[in-house]
Amino acid sequence: MTDSNATPVNATPQNADQGAPAKVTLVTGASRGIGLAVAQALVARGERVVITGRDAASLEQAVKQLGEESALGVAGKSHDEGHRAEVVERTLERFGRIDGLVNNVGTNPAFGSMLDLDLSLARKILDINLVSTLGWVQLVHRASLGEHGGAIVNVSSVSGLGPAPGIGMYGASKAALIQLTQQLAYELAPSVRVNAVAPAVVRTKFAEALFAGHEEEVAGSYPLKRLGVPQDVGSAVAFLLSDEASWITGQTLVLDGGLTLNAGLG
């Protein structure tokens, strides 16, 4: 199955208050999949986005899809401090403001028992999935959110809610991300809201190993009988960034097609 993330975007501003300047949100890891779906949802409602990704060519295609008047792409590695600084600098140069941050970048280079896990891979998972998230928050807060306020959404996972066989370190990093979300929500209130989403398996290239060749079987274990698609997560993130969610902070929204309901059926 391929990602369901190729829906054309209407880049015409649709802000409720046509006199208000368009909001600007940084979305990391957004050349495809969930990150791109988040960017699409934001652009569709008239906002501007700055997206990051490691592959410059893929990022360029994503910007074209979003609309070059509404999107800016900056290639680089999320855990690279210099890259983060460049993204913030170019965002302010291009759009003059930052209103939101979506920490979507994640990695999982290991599968198997925690007892057999190479500790260098454990450090890499934590550095990219957790430490770089804190780095983005610190930098964006200093550059704009601390003075003007805004909203942050971290993309966690249902694997962070309990044991995650085969992907234990990934799950541990996502559990830590949920805790980090709560801590930041407490520290950055009242001017900055911080929330997280915890998706189950979404049909993306990143998650392909979890369902490729047996998607029907995997989907059958979900009460809603389907896997997620990137837009399921993108629309939820867009809501948490919006003014409609202005009284929500420190929360983790589980997006799982009902999968976690199965925990109470054993």
N, C-alpha and C positions, 0 to 999 in steps of 0.2 A: 504494500500500500504506500502511496506517496502522501506527503503532507497536504492537508486541505488548507492551504494558506495562500492561494493564488487569486482570491477574490479581488476584483478591481476596487480601488478606493476612490471615493468622491472627495476631492481635496477642497471643495468649496467650503469656506468657513460657515459653521452652523451654530455659533455660540448663541445662547439665549439672549445675551446682552450684546447686540451687534457693535456697541460702542466700546466694549472691553477688549483690550489686546489679547491676542491668542496666547493661551498657556503653552509653555515649552517644557517637555519632559525628556530626560535622558533614559534610554532603554538599552541595557547592555545585552550582548549576545542576541542581536535582533536581525541578523541577515536571513533568518528562516524560522520556521517553527513557532513556538510560543512567543518569543520576543517580537517577531515580525507581526504576529496577530495582535499583540498589544499595541504596537505602533499603528497598525491599520485602524484599530478601534479609535485611537486618539485622533488620528488625522481625519477620520470620517466625521468626527464632530467638530472639526474646524481648528484643531490644535496643531502645534508644531512638534516635531520630534528630532532628536539626535540619536542615531543608532550606532552601535559598535559591533565589531566582529573581527575575527582573526583574518578572514579571507577578503582581500580588498575587492576582488571581482564579484563575489557573491553580495557583498555590501553595496556595491555600485548598482547591481540589478535590483536590490531591495529598495534603494532610494528612487530609482526610476519608477518602480511599481507604486511607491507611496506618493510620488510627485516631488520633483526637485525644488518646487517653491515651498514645500511643507516639510521637507526632510533633509537632514545632513548626515552623512556617514563618515565615521572616523575609524579606520582600521587599526587594530592592535590587540594586545593581550590584556585582559581585565586585571590580572595580578601584577601588571607592570606599572609602577608608580608614575613613570614619565608619560605613559599612555593616558592615564587618568587625568593628569594635569593638562595634557594637550586637548583632550575632549572638552574639559570645562572651559578652557581658554577659547577654543574655537566656537563653542556654544554661545558664549557671551559676545564674541565678536560678530557672529551671524545673527543672533536673535535678541541679544541684549538682556536676557533674563533666564532664570531656571525656576520652574515651579514644581517639578516633580522628578522623581528618580525611581526607576524600576530595575532592581538587581536580579537579572535573569540568568546570568552566566553560571554554568555549572559543569562539572566534569566527573566522570566515574571510570577511571582507567583500570579498575581491578574488579574481578568477580571471583568469589569463593569464600572460604572460611577466614575469619579475622585472624586465626592463629597462623595462617600461612601468608598473611598480607605483608608485602614488602613495606617497611616503614617509610621509605622514600616516597612511595605512592600515597601512603597515609598522609604525609606532610603536604603533598601536592594537592590532594583532595581538600584538605582543610584550608590551604592557602588560597585556592581558587574559589571554593564554595562559601567560605566564611570570612577569612581575613580580608580578602579583596573587597567583599561587601562592606565591611567596616571602613575600609579605605575610601570607597566611593562616598559613603555617607559623611565621613569627616570632611572631605574635600568640598562636596557640594554644599554642605551646611555652612562652611566658612565662606564660600564664594557667593551664596545667595540665600539659601533657605533660612539661615540663622537670622538674617535681617528682615526678609520679606515673608517668611512662612512658606508652607507648601505641604506636600505629601510624598511618602515613600512607600513602595510596595516591594517586599522581598519574595522571590519565588522559591518556596520550600518544596516539600513533597510528603505524600502519605508515608513514605519510608522513614520520615522523621517522627512519626507518631507511635512507633512500636518496632519490634524486631523486623529486620529486613533481610531475609535469607539470601545469601549470595552477594548482597550489596551493602554489607553492614557498615563499612566506613562512610559510604555515601549517605546512608541513613543517619549515622551519627552526626555528620556535618549538617544535615538538614534539620535534625533535632536542635543542634546548637544554634542554627539560624532562627528557629522559632523563639528560642530564649533571647537571642540577640534582638529580635524584633520587639519583644516585650520590654527589654531593658532600654532600648532606644526610644520607644514610645513614652516611657516614663521620663527619661532624661530630656527629651526634646519638646515635650508638651509645655505650653499650650499652642505654640505657633506652628509646630510641625507634627503631623500625624504619621504614624508608622504602623503598617499592617503587613500581613503575609498571606499568601495563598499556598495550599498544599494539594497539588493535583495528584491523582492516581496516574495510570498509564495513559499517555496521550500519543496519538499517532504522529510521531515525529521521527526524524532520522536518529536523533539522540536516543530515543527509547526503543528503537526498532528491534534490538536483540531480545526484548521482553515479550514480543508478540509475533515476530516474523515467522511465517509458516504455520502458525496455529492461532491466528487472531480470533476466529470464531469460538474456539475453546476458551481462550482468555476472556473474551467479552461475555461469554456465558456465565462467568462467575460474578458479573456485575448485575445488581438488581435491575438497572436500566438497559441491560443487554447490549451495550456498545462501549467501545473505548472512547476516551475523550478525543476531541479534535482541537487544534490550536485556538480556534475562535471561542471555545468554551472557557478557556483560561483568559484569553485576551479581553473579553467583555467583562469578566469579573474584576480583573485588574483595573480596567478603565473606570468601573464603578467606584472602586476603593480610592481612586485618585480624584474623583469628582466631588463637587460641593454637596451632592446628594448624600455622601458618606461623611459629612463634616462632624458627626458625633461618634465616629468609629475610630478607635485607635488601640493598638496593642493586641489585635485579634488575628487569628489565623483562620481563614476561610477554606474549608475542606471542599475540594472539587473532585469527586470520585465516583460519580454515577451510582452512589449508594454502596460502594465496596466495603467501607468500614462498618456498615450495618451487619455484615456477615460475622463480625467478631462476637456478636451476641447470640449467634444461632448454634454455637457448638455445644 
